[in-house]
C-alpha cells in the first residue's frame, strides 16, 4: 500500500519512516516526491484542524492515502505558546535556533514548576474519500535555561524528559522514537494501518 507523508520536513519524514518500519508492506513517499503539489496554507486554530486539513487536501489532490501531522511545543505558563505557531514562533522564516532563543528569552523570568511544557502531536490519516482517523500524542517535560545536546531538531535541545534526565537532543534516535509525541499518536493509528495492508 502506498502512503504519502504530507511533509517536506526531512527530520519529520525520517522519524515517520523509522517508526513505520513496523509495516514493511507500506510504500512510503513524502511531499518531496511531489514537487508540483502545493500544500494548503495552515489557517487552523488547533493542531487537529491543521493536521486534518493537510491530510484531506493532499489525499484529494494526490489521489492517495495520506498521513499528516501538526505538532508543537506547549508551555502552559505562556498561555500555551508557542503552540500551533511553534515552527514560526520567531517569524515566518525563522530557524529552529531563532525559535528556541525567543522561547528561552520569553521564559527567562520563570522558575520550576512554571517551566513545565509538553510536546503535542495530532496525526490524521485520510484517503481521497476523506478523513479516516485522527489521533493525539503528548509527552511532558521541562524547558531548560540552556541548550543541551546536538541530536534532534526544533525545540529538542531545551526540552528535558523527566524520566531520562536528558533532553530530546541528547537521546538516541531509537529511544526518542519509542517515547515521542509523534510515536504516541502513531501507536493509536497502528490498528487501522494494519487493517489496510
LUMMIRO-189378 format. One line per field, with one value per residue: residue in three letters; x, y, z of N, C-alpha, C in turn. Coordinates in pm, 1 decimal, decimal comma, m for minus. Layout:
# residues N
code = c(ALA / ...)
nc1 = c(X / ...)
nc2 = c(Y / ...)
nc3 = c(Z / ...)
cac1 = c(X / ...)
cac2 = c(Y / ...)
cac3 = c(Z / ...)
cc1 = c(X / ...)
cc2 = c(Y / ...)
cc3 = c(Z / ...)
//
This chain:
# residues 197
code = c(UNK / UNK / UNK / UNK / UNK / UNK / UNK / UNK / UNK / UNK / UNK / UNK / UNK / UNK / UNK / UNK / UNK / UNK / UNK / UNK / UNK / UNK / UNK / UNK / UNK / UNK / UNK / UNK / UNK / UNK / UNK / UNK / UNK / UNK / UNK / UNK / UNK / UNK / UNK / UNK / UNK / UNK / UNK / UNK / UNK / UNK / UNK / UNK / UNK / UNK / UNK / UNK / UNK / UNK / UNK / UNK / UNK / UNK / UNK / UNK / UNK / UNK / UNK / UNK / UNK / UNK / UNK / UNK / UNK / UNK / UNK / UNK / UNK / UNK / UNK / UNK / UNK / UNK / UNK / UNK / UNK / UNK / UNK / UNK / UNK / UNK / UNK / UNK / UNK / UNK / UNK / UNK / UNK / UNK / UNK / UNK / UNK / UNK / UNK / UNK / UNK / UNK / UNK / UNK / UNK / UNK / UNK / UNK / UNK / UNK / UNK / UNK / UNK / UNK / UNK / UNK / UNK / UNK / UNK / UNK / UNK / UNK / UNK / UNK / UNK / UNK / UNK / UNK / UNK / UNK / UNK / UNK / UNK / UNK / UNK / UNK / UNK / UNK / UNK / UNK / UNK / UNK / UNK / UNK / UNK / UNK / UNK / UNK / UNK / UNK / UNK / UNK / UNK / UNK / UNK / UNK / UNK / UNK / UNK / UNK / UNK / UNK / UNK / UNK / UNK / UNK / UNK / UNK / UNK / UNK / UNK / UNK / UNK / UNK / UNK / UNK / UNK / UNK / UNK / UNK / UNK / UNK / UNK / UNK / UNK / UNK / UNK / UNK / UNK / UNK / UNK / UNK / UNK / UNK / UNK / UNK / UNK)
nc1 = c(83,8 / 51,3 / 156,8 / 147,2 / 351,9 / 260,1 / 454,5 / 745,4 / 950,7 / 1254,4 / 1351,3 / 1120,8 / 1005,8 / 1197,0 / 1166,3 / 901,9 / 939,5 / 1118,9 / 966,2 / 749,1 / 861,0 / 777,3 / 578,9 / 644,5 / 525,0 / 427,2 / 450,2 / 628,8 / 607,7 / 683,3 / 601,5 / 813,0 / 851,5 / 664,5 / 694,0 / 538,7 / 311,9 / 123,3 / 103,7 / m176,3 / m240,2 / m170,1 / m426,2 / m572,0 / m688,2 / m600,5 / m408,3 / m534,2 / m709,5 / m534,3 / m379,6 / m572,3 / m678,3 / m451,5 / m405,3 / m644,0 / m655,3 / m416,1 / m463,9 / m683,8 / m590,5 / m365,3 / m466,9 / m450,8 / m368,9 / m298,8 / m88,0 / m76,6 / 67,3 / 35,7 / 218,2 / 366,7 / 525,7 / 408,6 / 373,0 / 231,0 / 252,7 / 299,1 / 61,5 / 10,1 / 180,6 / 465,5 / 286,0 / 58,5 / 203,8 / 465,0 / 662,0 / 704,4 / 756,4 / 936,8 / 901,7 / 798,2 / 999,0 / 1176,4 / 1459,4 / 1520,2 / 1686,9 / 1649,8 / 1383,6 / 1404,0 / 1566,8 / 1401,7 / 1198,4 / 1339,2 / 1411,2 / 1158,7 / 1091,6 / 1269,6 / 1219,8 / 1086,8 / 1058,5 / 1091,1 / 778,2 / 692,8 / 819,1 / 734,1 / 638,9 / 496,9 / 515,3 / 294,4 / 119,9 / m80,3 / m196,7 / m326,9 / m505,8 / m592,5 / m796,5 / m867,0 / m1138,3 / m1183,3 / m1132,8 / m1007,2 / m915,6 / m805,4 / m545,3 / m407,3 / m100,6 / 100,2 / 385,7 / 548,9 / 756,0 / 1026,3 / 1136,2 / 1464,7 / 1719,3 / 1932,5 / 2065,5 / 2107,0 / 2274,2 / 2302,1 / 2151,7 / 1836,8 / 1577,9 / 1413,1 / 1270,3 / 1405,9 / 1656,7 / 1621,3 / 1428,3 / 1367,8 / 1331,5 / 1166,3 / 1192,2 / 1419,8 / 1619,2 / 1746,1 / 1775,4 / 1563,2 / 1737,7 / 1960,3 / 1901,4 / 1926,1 / 1828,2 / 1667,7 / 1567,1 / 1423,8 / 1230,5 / 1068,1 / 932,3 / 832,8 / 600,6 / 500,8 / 528,3 / 350,0 / 105,9 / 99,6 / 94,2 / m172,0 / m288,1 / m198,5 / m356,4 / m555,9 / m398,3 / m277,1 / m496,4 / m543,7 / m345,2)
nc2 = c(m119,8 / 220,0 / 505,9 / 841,7 / 1073,8 / 1371,1 / 1599,0 / 1810,9 / 1831,3 / 1715,0 / 1600,5 / 1528,8 / 1351,7 / 1150,6 / 1055,2 / 957,1 / 753,3 / 583,5 / 493,2 / 374,7 / 153,8 / m74,9 / m161,3 / m314,8 / m351,4 / m113,8 / 136,9 / 401,9 / 745,0 / 1096,7 / 1451,7 / 1558,0 / 1400,5 / 1491,0 / 1747,7 / 1933,6 / 1967,6 / 2184,0 / 2254,8 / 2310,8 / 2624,0 / 2676,9 / 2743,4 / 2680,5 / 2676,1 / 2502,8 / 2206,9 / 1976,1 / 2072,4 / 2178,8 / 1950,7 / 1770,3 / 1915,0 / 1933,7 / 1662,9 / 1579,9 / 1757,3 / 1695,1 / 1423,1 / 1427,5 / 1588,0 / 1445,1 / 1201,6 / 972,6 / 765,7 / 938,2 / 1057,0 / 1292,6 / 1537,8 / 1767,6 / 1948,5 / 2059,3 / 2262,2 / 2318,1 / 2555,0 / 2589,9 / 2804,1 / 3019,2 / 3079,0 / 2875,0 / 2913,5 / 2814,6 / 2670,1 / 2609,8 / 2770,8 / 2697,0 / 2630,1 / 2867,6 / 3057,6 / 3267,1 / 3414,4 / 3403,3 / 3288,9 / 3185,5 / 3024,0 / 2704,0 / 2750,5 / 3026,1 / 3024,1 / 2874,4 / 3045,6 / 3267,8 / 3156,8 / 3082,4 / 3335,4 / 3442,1 / 3291,9 / 3347,8 / 3461,3 / 3273,3 / 3011,3 / 2667,4 / 2531,3 / 2637,6 / 2610,5 / 2391,6 / 2193,6 / 2062,4 / 1844,8 / 1825,7 / 1627,3 / 1581,6 / 1341,4 / 1276,7 / 1055,1 / 1008,7 / 935,9 / 963,9 / 985,9 / 1112,7 / 1203,6 / 946,9 / 877,5 / 1049,7 / 1108,4 / 1178,5 / 1257,4 / 1303,7 / 1430,0 / 1489,3 / 1734,0 / 1951,3 / 2287,1 / 2374,3 / 2613,6 / 2647,1 / 2525,1 / 2175,9 / 1906,4 / 1766,2 / 1630,2 / 1552,4 / 1800,1 / 2120,4 / 2214,7 / 2037,2 / 2044,5 / 2194,5 / 2078,1 / 1886,5 / 1553,5 / 1412,7 / 1143,2 / 1041,1 / 1221,2 / 1365,4 / 1577,4 / 1587,9 / 1616,4 / 1490,1 / 1228,7 / 905,4 / 842,8 / 612,3 / 565,9 / 801,9 / 777,5 / 586,8 / 699,8 / 946,2 / 1221,2 / 1202,2 / 931,1 / 829,4 / 919,6 / 792,7 / 524,9 / 490,4 / 481,3 / 253,8 / 5,1 / 59,3 / 111,3 / m138,5 / m291,4 / m205,9 / m288,5)
nc3 = c(0,0 / m84,9 / 88,5 / 162,2 / 321,8 / 442,4 / 426,8 / 398,7 / 559,5 / 641,4 / 878,7 / 1016,6 / 832,5 / 834,8 / 1096,2 / 1087,1 / 894,2 / 1029,2 / 1247,7 / 1117,4 / 1004,6 / 1112,0 / 955,0 / 695,6 / 447,2 / 364,9 / 124,7 / 143,3 / 77,0 / 37,4 / 49,3 / m79,6 / m295,5 / m468,0 / m623,7 / m763,9 / m621,4 / m420,0 / m89,3 / 130,8 / 285,0 / 629,5 / 834,0 / 1049,0 / 1394,7 / 1578,4 / 1659,9 / 1563,3 / 1369,4 / 1174,2 / 1109,8 / 1009,8 / 793,3 / 628,1 / 567,7 / 434,2 / 214,9 / 72,3 / 20,3 / m151,4 / m366,4 / m451,2 / m491,6 / m318,3 / m28,2 / 267,7 / 529,3 / 780,3 / 996,2 / 1270,0 / 1491,3 / 1801,2 / 2056,3 / 2380,9 / 2628,9 / 2923,3 / 3112,8 / 2953,5 / 2840,1 / 2662,1 / 2449,5 / 2243,4 / 2085,5 / 1817,5 / 1658,7 / 1670,0 / 1476,3 / 1349,0 / 1541,6 / 1594,5 / 1371,4 / 1022,2 / 857,4 / 1034,1 / 1189,4 / 1350,7 / 1568,0 / 1616,2 / 1695,0 / 1931,6 / 2083,8 / 2114,1 / 2269,3 / 2503,1 / 2593,3 / 2642,3 / 2859,8 / 3060,7 / 3305,9 / 3445,5 / 3687,2 / 3804,7 / 3919,2 / 3681,4 / 3443,1 / 3319,6 / 3038,4 / 2732,2 / 2448,9 / 2180,2 / 1946,5 / 1663,9 / 1449,8 / 1134,6 / 928,7 / 598,8 / 311,5 / m44,9 / m17,7 / 217,6 / 571,6 / 778,1 / 1032,9 / 1329,0 / 1560,7 / 1884,9 / 2048,6 / 2338,7 / 2516,9 / 2818,1 / 2987,9 / 3085,5 / 3034,4 / 2978,0 / 3087,5 / 2927,0 / 2615,5 / 2544,6 / 2402,2 / 2068,4 / 1889,3 / 1722,4 / 1650,3 / 1600,8 / 1906,0 / 2060,2 / 2196,2 / 2424,6 / 2568,3 / 2835,7 / 2918,3 / 3181,4 / 3307,2 / 3187,3 / 3228,2 / 3037,2 / 2749,0 / 2455,8 / 2251,2 / 2337,5 / 2357,5 / 2206,4 / 1870,8 / 1829,1 / 2084,3 / 2136,4 / 1937,2 / 2042,0 / 2248,4 / 2182,8 / 2117,1 / 1860,4 / 1809,6 / 2002,0 / 1906,2 / 1656,4 / 1739,0 / 1808,6 / 1565,1 / 1449,9 / 1454,1 / 1258,3 / 1031,8 / 1004,2 / 930,5 / 675,9 / 511,0)
cac1 = c(0,0 / 126,0 / 115,7 / 225,3 / 371,1 / 233,7 / 553,8 / 873,9 / 1048,3 / 1331,8 / 1360,9 / 990,7 / 991,5 / 1286,3 / 1105,1 / 789,5 / 991,6 / 1178,3 / 858,7 / 663,3 / 931,5 / 698,5 / 488,3 / 730,6 / 447,2 / 392,3 / 537,5 / 623,6 / 654,1 / 659,4 / 573,6 / 934,5 / 834,1 / 561,3 / 734,4 / 438,2 / 199,3 / 131,2 / 25,6 / m272,2 / m189,6 / m220,0 / m508,6 / m646,9 / m657,8 / m562,1 / m328,6 / m619,3 / m761,9 / m426,8 / m343,3 / m680,3 / m685,7 / m336,4 / m423,5 / m753,8 / m617,6 / m317,1 / m524,6 / m768,8 / m509,4 / m270,7 / m545,5 / m377,2 / m377,1 / m203,6 / m77,8 / m26,8 / 68,7 / 64,7 / 270,6 / 436,3 / 557,9 / 311,8 / 416,8 / 112,6 / 279,0 / 299,1 / m71,0 / 9,9 / 279,5 / 437,5 / 167,9 / 49,2 / 299,5 / 598,8 / 755,3 / 728,8 / 743,3 / 1018,1 / 879,6 / 763,2 / 1116,5 / 1268,9 / 1529,3 / 1493,4 / 1764,3 / 1582,3 / 1262,8 / 1446,1 / 1616,4 / 1286,5 / 1129,8 / 1421,4 / 1400,1 / 1022,8 / 1079,0 / 1383,3 / 1172,2 / 1010,7 / 1128,3 / 1006,2 / 728,9 / 635,3 / 890,5 / 671,8 / 595,0 / 474,6 / 500,1 / 167,9 / 115,2 / m202,7 / m172,9 / m451,2 / m495,5 / m703,5 / m796,7 / m935,7 / m1279,8 / m1192,3 / m1061,2 / m1036,8 / m895,4 / m705,5 / m502,5 / m322,5 / 1,1 / 166,7 / 496,5 / 571,4 / 891,9 / 1052,6 / 1224,3 / 1589,4 / 1760,3 / 2036,2 / 2054,1 / 2192,2 / 2261,7 / 2313,9 / 2063,8 / 1700,9 / 1550,6 / 1311,7 / 1295,5 / 1456,2 / 1774,4 / 1586,1 / 1317,6 / 1419,4 / 1234,6 / 1186,9 / 1238,3 / 1550,3 / 1713,5 / 1815,5 / 1689,4 / 1535,1 / 1855,2 / 2064,7 / 1855,6 / 1947,9 / 1708,9 / 1583,7 / 1498,1 / 1325,5 / 1121,5 / 981,1 / 861,5 / 794,1 / 459,6 / 464,3 / 512,1 / 228,7 / m8,6 / 102,2 / 52,7 / m318,6 / m329,7 / m145,0 / m458,3 / m619,4 / m299,0 / m260,4 / m615,4 / m546,9 / m236,9)
cac2 = c(0,0 / 344,8 / 603,6 / 964,8 / 1156,0 / 1507,7 / 1689,8 / 1825,5 / 1843,1 / 1590,8 / 1542,3 / 1468,2 / 1237,0 / 1045,8 / 997,5 / 876,7 / 633,0 / 495,7 / 432,2 / 293,6 / 32,5 / m185,9 / m201,8 / m323,3 / m352,4 / 23,6 / 207,4 / 537,8 / 858,7 / 1223,3 / 1560,4 / 1582,8 / 1323,2 / 1556,3 / 1889,6 / 2022,4 / 1982,2 / 2298,3 / 2229,3 / 2411,4 / 2712,3 / 2643,1 / 2852,1 / 2627,8 / 2734,2 / 2392,9 / 2103,7 / 1882,0 / 2138,4 / 2185,8 / 1815,7 / 1714,2 / 1989,4 / 1894,1 / 1524,8 / 1571,8 / 1831,3 / 1617,0 / 1297,0 / 1456,5 / 1639,4 / 1343,3 / 1078,8 / 868,5 / 766,7 / 1036,8 / 1075,7 / 1428,6 / 1572,4 / 1903,5 / 1929,6 / 2175,5 / 2268,3 / 2397,6 / 2597,5 / 2643,2 / 2932,1 / 3123,8 / 3071,4 / 2776,3 / 2940,5 / 2861,6 / 2600,7 / 2584,3 / 2858,3 / 2652,8 / 2630,1 / 3005,8 / 3136,4 / 3389,1 / 3473,3 / 3305,9 / 3220,3 / 3167,5 / 2896,5 / 2636,8 / 2819,3 / 3153,3 / 2990,3 / 2835,5 / 3164,1 / 3350,5 / 3090,3 / 3095,5 / 3474,2 / 3459,0 / 3215,1 / 3372,7 / 3501,7 / 3162,4 / 2904,4 / 2549,4 / 2437,9 / 2709,8 / 2576,2 / 2269,9 / 2204,6 / 1932,3 / 1837,7 / 1764,3 / 1593,3 / 1521,3 / 1279,4 / 1245,4 / 962,8 / 1036,6 / 880,4 / 1060,6 / 997,3 / 1196,3 / 1166,7 / 814,8 / 882,5 / 1142,2 / 1065,7 / 1274,7 / 1207,1 / 1408,8 / 1389,7 / 1600,9 / 1758,2 / 2084,5 / 2365,9 / 2414,2 / 2752,0 / 2641,8 / 2411,9 / 2059,7 / 1800,9 / 1806,9 / 1547,5 / 1604,2 / 1923,8 / 2203,3 / 2254,6 / 1918,8 / 2068,3 / 2262,6 / 2002,7 / 1778,3 / 1447,3 / 1385,6 / 1010,0 / 1011,1 / 1325,5 / 1408,3 / 1646,9 / 1508,8 / 1626,7 / 1403,8 / 1090,4 / 839,0 / 848,4 / 494,7 / 585,1 / 909,4 / 729,2 / 497,8 / 774,3 / 1080,0 / 1254,1 / 1150,2 / 785,9 / 802,1 / 940,2 / 685,6 / 399,8 / 483,6 / 458,1 / 124,9 / m95,3 / 95,3 / 90,2 / m282,4 / m345,4 / m158,0 / m350,6)
cac3 = c(0,0 / m90,8 / 189,0 / 146,6 / 441,2 / 395,0 / 483,6 / 329,9 / 667,5 / 634,6 / 1012,9 / 1045,2 / 741,9 / 885,1 / 1216,0 / 1040,2 / 827,5 / 1129,9 / 1327,1 / 1031,1 / 960,8 / 1164,8 / 846,9 / 576,4 / 322,8 / 329,2 / 30,5 / 197,9 / m0,9 / 106,5 / m45,1 / m157,8 / m419,1 / m549,7 / m624,3 / m823,4 / m528,1 / m329,2 / 32,2 / 173,5 / 390,3 / 763,1 / 888,1 / 1162,1 / 1526,1 / 1666,6 / 1594,9 / 1491,2 / 1248,5 / 1075,4 / 1069,1 / 928,6 / 666,8 / 546,7 / 521,2 / 337,4 / 94,2 / m1,2 / m24,5 / m267,1 / m476,7 / m497,5 / m511,9 / m246,8 / 117,7 / 320,2 / 673,5 / 804,6 / 1137,9 / 1313,4 / 1625,8 / 1855,0 / 2198,3 / 2456,0 / 2762,4 / 2989,9 / 3179,8 / 2849,7 / 2777,9 / 2554,9 / 2343,7 / 2107,6 / 2033,8 / 1672,8 / 1589,9 / 1709,5 / 1364,4 / 1306,8 / 1664,3 / 1584,3 / 1239,4 / 918,4 / 804,1 / 1146,3 / 1203,0 / 1478,3 / 1672,7 / 1646,6 / 1771,0 / 2066,7 / 2153,9 / 2152,5 / 2379,4 / 2623,6 / 2639,2 / 2696,2 / 2983,5 / 3148,7 / 3438,7 / 3503,5 / 3758,3 / 3827,0 / 3817,4 / 3568,6 / 3320,6 / 3267,2 / 2899,6 / 2667,7 / 2304,2 / 2138,1 / 1804,8 / 1611,1 / 1319,7 / 1063,9 / 816,1 / 507,2 / 176,4 / m131,4 / 25,0 / 337,9 / 693,0 / 832,3 / 1178,1 / 1381,1 / 1693,8 / 1954,9 / 2139,5 / 2417,0 / 2602,6 / 2909,1 / 3033,8 / 3137,9 / 2947,8 / 3043,6 / 3064,2 / 2823,3 / 2525,1 / 2570,5 / 2302,0 / 1927,8 / 1806,6 / 1714,5 / 1577,2 / 1667,3 / 2044,4 / 2130,5 / 2280,8 / 2550,2 / 2628,9 / 2919,4 / 2950,5 / 3323,6 / 3346,3 / 3128,2 / 3270,3 / 2915,2 / 2652,9 / 2336,4 / 2164,2 / 2393,6 / 2346,2 / 2079,1 / 1786,3 / 1851,9 / 2212,1 / 2118,1 / 1852,6 / 2120,4 / 2353,7 / 2136,6 / 2095,4 / 1728,1 / 1825,1 / 2078,8 / 1816,7 / 1555,7 / 1803,4 / 1806,2 / 1426,6 / 1404,3 / 1419,3 / 1131,3 / 926,1 / 987,5 / 861,9 / 538,1 / 433,8)
cc1 = c(87,6 / 68,8 / 207,6 / 230,8 / 361,7 / 326,9 / 674,4 / 987,1 / 1125,5 / 1345,5 / 1232,8 / 969,6 / 1075,8 / 1227,1 / 986,7 / 838,9 / 1048,0 / 1070,3 / 775,7 / 736,0 / 860,0 / 602,3 / 567,2 / 654,7 / 402,6 / 496,9 / 529,6 / 684,6 / 633,1 / 631,5 / 696,5 / 925,4 / 731,3 / 587,6 / 630,0 / 318,3 / 223,4 / 43,5 / m67,9 / m210,4 / m251,5 / m296,3 / m592,1 / m605,2 / m621,7 / m479,5 / m417,2 / m677,8 / m656,2 / m390,8 / m446,9 / m689,9 / m572,5 / m356,8 / m529,6 / m715,4 / m520,5 / m376,9 / m609,0 / m684,5 / m416,8 / m337,8 / m476,2 / m410,1 / m265,6 / m206,0 / m13,8 / m26,4 / 80,1 / 106,1 / 342,8 / 458,9 / 459,6 / 367,4 / 296,6 / 133,8 / 284,9 / 166,8 / m71,9 / 107,5 / 393,3 / 324,0 / 170,7 / 144,1 / 444,5 / 700,8 / 792,1 / 716,3 / 818,3 / 1002,1 / 858,7 / 882,2 / 1221,3 / 1335,3 / 1489,5 / 1563,7 / 1698,0 / 1455,9 / 1297,9 / 1490,7 / 1502,1 / 1214,4 / 1208,9 / 1413,4 / 1263,2 / 1007,4 / 1185,8 / 1342,3 / 1101,3 / 1100,6 / 1034,2 / 900,6 / 672,7 / 709,3 / 840,8 / 623,3 / 563,7 / 469,3 / 366,3 / 172,2 / m21,0 / m171,3 / m306,8 / m421,1 / m617,3 / m684,3 / m862,4 / m1082,8 / m1295,3 / m1114,1 / m1105,4 / m1020,5 / m790,2 / m672,3 / m404,4 / m221,5 / 66,9 / 282,5 / 537,0 / 716,8 / 904,8 / 1149,4 / 1346,2 / 1619,7 / 1868,2 / 2016,0 / 2150,8 / 2166,2 / 2262,7 / 2227,5 / 1926,6 / 1689,8 / 1446,9 / 1354,6 / 1361,0 / 1569,0 / 1743,5 / 1473,3 / 1374,1 / 1307,6 / 1264,9 / 1254,8 / 1379,0 / 1659,8 / 1802,6 / 1718,3 / 1663,2 / 1654,3 / 1973,9 / 2028,2 / 1890,2 / 1816,6 / 1614,0 / 1503,2 / 1389,1 / 1205,0 / 1027,5 / 892,4 / 806,5 / 642,8 / 412,1 / 441,4 / 381,7 / 103,1 / m15,8 / 56,2 / m99,0 / m373,0 / m285,6 / m253,2 / m525,9 / m523,4 / m282,3 / m376,5 / m619,4 / m445,2 / m276,2)
cc2 = c(125,3 / 444,0 / 724,4 / 1040,5 / 1301,7 / 1608,0 / 1696,5 / 1840,9 / 1711,0 / 1522,9 / 1466,5 / 1342,7 / 1120,0 / 976,4 / 909,4 / 744,7 / 533,2 / 422,3 / 336,3 / 175,6 / m92,6 / m240,3 / m207,7 / m321,5 / m213,2 / 80,8 / 354,9 / 640,8 / 983,8 / 1331,0 / 1599,8 / 1511,7 / 1385,9 / 1707,0 / 1984,2 / 2044,6 / 2100,4 / 2272,3 / 2345,1 / 2496,1 / 2674,4 / 2761,1 / 2805,5 / 2692,6 / 2625,6 / 2292,2 / 2012,6 / 1944,3 / 2140,5 / 2048,3 / 1756,2 / 1783,7 / 1949,6 / 1755,9 / 1516,0 / 1639,7 / 1749,6 / 1488,2 / 1318,3 / 1497,3 / 1533,1 / 1208,2 / 958,4 / 871,9 / 855,6 / 1036,9 / 1212,7 / 1456,0 / 1723,3 / 1888,6 / 2053,9 / 2162,7 / 2362,1 / 2427,6 / 2661,9 / 2780,2 / 3048,8 / 3121,9 / 2980,8 / 2802,7 / 2838,2 / 2788,8 / 2576,5 / 2672,2 / 2817,4 / 2666,3 / 2772,3 / 3103,3 / 3269,3 / 3456,9 / 3365,6 / 3226,1 / 3194,7 / 3029,5 / 2832,8 / 2709,0 / 2950,7 / 3129,0 / 2953,9 / 2957,0 / 3254,2 / 3288,7 / 3104,1 / 3236,7 / 3499,2 / 3393,4 / 3249,0 / 3413,2 / 3387,7 / 3058,9 / 2783,9 / 2582,2 / 2506,9 / 2684,6 / 2444,4 / 2294,8 / 2065,9 / 1949,7 / 1771,3 / 1741,0 / 1534,1 / 1468,9 / 1238,2 / 1155,4 / 983,1 / 962,8 / 985,2 / 1080,5 / 1081,1 / 1141,7 / 1029,5 / 811,8 / 986,6 / 1098,4 / 1166,4 / 1204,9 / 1323,6 / 1349,0 / 1511,2 / 1611,6 / 1898,1 / 2155,7 / 2411,9 / 2560,9 / 2761,1 / 2517,8 / 2300,6 / 1954,6 / 1853,8 / 1723,7 / 1613,8 / 1731,9 / 2004,1 / 2244,6 / 2142,9 / 1949,9 / 2144,1 / 2191,2 / 1881,6 / 1679,8 / 1397,3 / 1251,8 / 978,5 / 1108,5 / 1368,6 / 1488,4 / 1553,6 / 1512,1 / 1547,0 / 1256,1 / 1033,4 / 836,5 / 732,1 / 507,5 / 691,1 / 860,1 / 632,5 / 575,5 / 908,6 / 1096,2 / 1200,2 / 999,0 / 753,2 / 820,1 / 828,5 / 552,3 / 381,1 / 458,0 / 321,1 / 22,7 / m66,9 / 71,5 / m58,1 / m343,5 / m308,2 / m230,7 / m490,7)
cc3 = c(0,0 / 11,0 / 177,5 / 279,6 / 395,6 / 462,1 / 391,0 / 431,5 / 677,5 / 771,0 / 1047,8 / 960,3 / 791,3 / 1006,7 / 1178,4 / 980,8 / 928,4 / 1209,1 / 1242,5 / 967,1 / 1009,6 / 1060,0 / 715,8 / 444,1 / 279,3 / 233,8 / 66,9 / 104,0 / 83,7 / 2,8 / m126,1 / m292,8 / m513,5 / m555,2 / m683,0 / m731,0 / m434,9 / m206,8 / 64,6 / 284,8 / 524,1 / 821,8 / 1007,8 / 1292,7 / 1627,8 / 1587,7 / 1510,0 / 1363,8 / 1138,9 / 1020,4 / 974,0 / 793,4 / 573,5 / 486,3 / 411,8 / 205,8 / 9,0 / m57,3 / m150,0 / m387,9 / m536,3 / m521,7 / m446,6 / m97,8 / 170,7 / 472,7 / 695,7 / 954,1 / 1155,6 / 1458,3 / 1671,9 / 2003,8 / 2268,2 / 2595,3 / 2832,4 / 3054,2 / 3082,0 / 2772,4 / 2654,8 / 2442,1 / 2352,7 / 2036,8 / 1883,4 / 1593,0 / 1617,9 / 1597,2 / 1319,7 / 1424,0 / 1655,3 / 1448,1 / 1134,0 / 865,7 / 911,4 / 1142,2 / 1336,4 / 1592,5 / 1712,3 / 1728,6 / 1915,5 / 2146,8 / 2198,7 / 2271,7 / 2509,2 / 2681,5 / 2702,4 / 2832,3 / 3086,6 / 3290,1 / 3512,4 / 3570,2 / 3768,9 / 3930,7 / 3692,4 / 3437,0 / 3260,6 / 3124,7 / 2845,8 / 2516,3 / 2275,9 / 1987,5 / 1771,2 / 1471,8 / 1259,6 / 945,1 / 727,0 / 375,6 / 87,4 / m94,0 / 151,6 / 455,7 / 742,6 / 984,3 / 1211,6 / 1523,6 / 1751,8 / 2045,0 / 2212,1 / 2495,3 / 2685,8 / 2953,9 / 3090,5 / 3043,8 / 3028,0 / 3015,3 / 2957,1 / 2737,7 / 2564,3 / 2463,2 / 2160,6 / 1834,0 / 1796,5 / 1633,3 / 1653,8 / 1806,8 / 2126,6 / 2229,5 / 2409,9 / 2624,0 / 2702,7 / 2951,9 / 3090,8 / 3352,7 / 3296,3 / 3171,1 / 3153,9 / 2830,7 / 2536,0 / 2240,1 / 2217,7 / 2382,4 / 2209,7 / 2002,1 / 1812,7 / 1980,9 / 2198,0 / 2039,3 / 1923,9 / 2217,0 / 2307,4 / 2122,8 / 1960,5 / 1734,3 / 1897,9 / 1993,3 / 1712,7 / 1613,7 / 1795,7 / 1666,4 / 1374,7 / 1369,4 / 1285,5 / 1015,9 / 897,3 / 910,0 / 715,1 / 448,2 / 385,9)
//
